Amino acid sequence: MLATPDMARRAKEMLDDDVVRGIISYLEGRYVSEWRNTPPGEFQKREAAYAAVRALEDFKVKLSSLANAPKVDAHNNRNVARR
């Protein structure tokens, strides 16, 4: 997925939004708690909680990647402008 300037701006806004950060923090805590507190015999429930933690982390990484795309592009293209 290529980030447009509008996507980058919106991703940055989401990362800076207290409500979004609060939701992510809440969900992360809930999933980690479920993962840690699931009895050993409940393998599927524990695996589902772990998968939710990983999915939330993937979401955060992708959002950060989109938000930082203009900076990365500018850095990668700095030598092109000099030619």
Secondary structure, DSSP 4 states (H G I P E B T S, - for coil): -PPPHHHHHHHHHHHH-HHHHHHHHHHHHHHHHHHHHS-TT-HHHHHHHHHHHHHHHHHHHHHHHHHHHHHHHHHHTHHHHH-
